Amino acid sequence: MIYIENGLQLFRGKKKNEELDRLSKEQKDFEFRRLYIEESKKTLHVIRSRKFVSMSIAWAFLLVSGFLSQYPTAFFISIGIIILSLIVSILLQWAYVRNDSEYKVGLTIVDTVIKQDYGISL
């Protein structure tokens, strides 16, 4: 259901929460659903992009640490950067899982409301 976007997007623009609130109050369920999916996909794409960058840094420093093994100080600094990058990657994975599950629950609620009000299953 979630498509892969081309390229990396490390930052998002302003979230359209005001627009989502307005559509919700006006009971424009289909427009709300479309915008909710769009905003959720952007958030998930940013998290995936950041995780990719973090893992790339870890792999790059892993290769560099192989060459720096004869210099203990530089070697331990690169190992420290690898560990920090992996920790950031794990935290981003948790954020992705949390946002993905929130997205699925929210979409299920919106689909249920649309089914009850309009009799249409999406």
N, C-alpha and C positions, 0 to 999 in steps of 0.2 A: 504494500500500500504506500510505503514511503519511497519516493524515487531518489536516485543518487544525482546530485547536481554536479556539473563539471566545474573544476577549479576549486580553490580553497577560499573560504570566507571565514576570516578570523574574528570579525566584528559584525555586529548587527546594527541596523538603523534603529530608530525609535520603534518600540512595540506599539501596535495599534489597539491598545486596550480601550481607549475612549471609543474607537469605532466599534469594537466588539460590544461594549456596554450599550451604545446607541442602538445597534442592530438587535440586541437582546430586548431592550425596552420597547422597541417598535415591533417586536415579534416577527422579524424577518429571518425566519429559521434557516432558509437555504443560503442566504447571503452570509449569515453568521457562520454556518458550517464551512462554506468556502474560505472565508477569511481565517477561521480557526485552524483549518488544515494548512493554509499557507503560512501562517505565523508559526505553527508548531514545526513545520518542515524547515523553516529558516533556523529556528532554535536548534533543532537536532543536527542540521548541517554544520552550524558553527561549532557545536561540540565535537562532531566527528573531525572537522578540519583541525581543531586545536589538538585533538588526540593524535592525529596523523603527524603534526609538526613535532609534538612531544616525543613520539616514538622515533621519528627521524633523527632528532637530536641525540637520543639515546644510542641509536645504531651508529651514528657518525662518531660519537665519542668512544664507542666500543672499538671501532676500527682505529681511531687515533690512539687509544690507550695501548693497543698492540704494538704500535711503533714507539710509544713512549715508555715501554716497560723497563728500559735501561735507566730512566730518570725517575727515581722514586717519588719525588714531590709532584711532578707533572702527572705521573701515573695515578697517584691517589686523588689528585684534583679531578682528573677525568673520570675516575670511578665514582667520585662524589656527584659529579654532574649527571652521570648515568643513573645513579640511584634516585636523584631528585627528579629527573625526567620520567623515570618509571613510576614514581609516586604520583606525579602530576597526571600521568596517563591513567593510572588506576582511579584517581579521583574523578577524572573526566569520564571514565567508563561508568562509574556509579551515577554521575550526573546524567549521562545519556540514558541509562536504564530507568532512572527516576522520571526524567522528562518523557521518555517513550511510554511508560506506563500511565503517566498523567494524561498524555495525549490520547491513548487508547480509551481510558475511562471517560474522558471528556467527550470524545467522539461517540462513544456508546450512548452517553446521556443525550447528546444532541440528536442522534439517530432515533432514540426512543421517543423523544418529544415529537420529532417529525412524523414518526409512524403513528403516534396517538392522534396528532392533530390533522394529518393529511392522509393517513393510511398508506403511505409510501415507504417501502423498505429500501434503504440505501446500502 
